[in-house]
Amino acid sequence: MPQLASHMSSVPESGIRRLFEIALSLDDVNVLAVGEPDQPVAPHIVEAATAAWEAGETRYTPNGGIPDLRRAIVEKLAQDNAMTVDVEQVWVTVGATQALIQAMGLLLDAGDEILVPDPGYTTFSMNARMLQAVPVPYRLSPEDAFAPDLDELETLVSPRTRVLLVNSPSNPLGRVFSAKVLQSLVNFAARHDLWILSDEVYEYFTFTGEHVSPATLDRDGRVFSVFSLSKTYAMTGIRVGYLVTPPGFAAEMRTVQEAMISCVSTPAQRAAVAALTGPREPIDAAARHYEDNGRAAAAHLAGRGMHYLEPEGAFYLWIDLSHATGGDVATWAERFLLEHRVAVAPGSAFGRSGEGWVRVCLAAERERLLDGLAKLPAPGDGQAPAD
């Protein structure tokens, strides 16, 4: 039999997906491991998609997306992100996942290096490996308040480094970087002539301060920005995101879009237009819900003497369980799931620096969230979780 491409063996498995699939095989599991909004899709979004199907809008669209959607994105970027872009810089993708790997495909040759956050979203490294590029982790540590260490970054740059990946608000940390931190990263990239790939999927969920798009701090046209409607509008299964390029890449983008997907589903694009041009109340309600859950969860953990990172954005809580996990949080999380029917994401799934930590999704019913947290072992409880 023919063999798979040799680089496939270097693509890491998703530790989150593995745990989630185990959870799906069990009964009555409290799933707090997956970043899935618990809010409903707003009725006007559903109606727009339904109307498109009923009107027979099932043909190809332009590679970059339907004109109404691209214009709506341009207006949204100007209003909410302080980004002034042309329609030809906006490319509608199958969620942020396609936007990320598409941008990497534009920027990385086989053997090139991309600096990725550690802890960081699992597909950052998976995508790079799929392209035969090399993900180089830069540590986000408690000692630095989970912010990038510029001195460490300097030591990681090599002649093959091409891209710096930035994620704020952060998955899995819930950390939001200030304009000052982001400007230092933009300056770092300029010093070393690197591209910046900015993941801004959780842009609307910030609890302290404001979200800043790195592209607004860039003067050289080196930032590729990735956005998604999945988390903002609870449209995870509808699969609409978009990539915003610097000026001058329209020809290349038409080619890669045609080769990769041709175009996004037309009814999904109509739903996206309705989302972007519709009322803001669903976004605001979701943001309040996640922030309130974060406060309640943090108060619960603090009351039990547990260590965690105060959530600043996204909808995650990063919890230190190193006192209970025995140096192997992945194995611990699987055992915890089987014994207590609560699924939490092991921190090691997000990189070596996540060992001993777990990520909990705050997008859940308050009672289920607090019930799951109550079963986590606090310092002094020993290895067994408290029921």
PyMOL commands that set and color helices and strands:
alter all, ss='L'
color gray80, all
select helices_A, chain A and resi 6-10+15-24+43-54+67-80+87-89+95-107+122-130+142-144+150-156+179-191+214-217+250-260+266-277+281-303+322-325+329-340+347-350+352-354+366-374
alter helices_A, ss='H'
color red, helices_A
select strands_A, chain A and resi 30-31+90-93+113-118+134-139+161-167+195-199+223-228+241-244+307-309+316-320+342-343+345-346+357-361
alter strands_A, ss='S'
color yellow, strands_A
deselect
rebuild
show_as cartoon
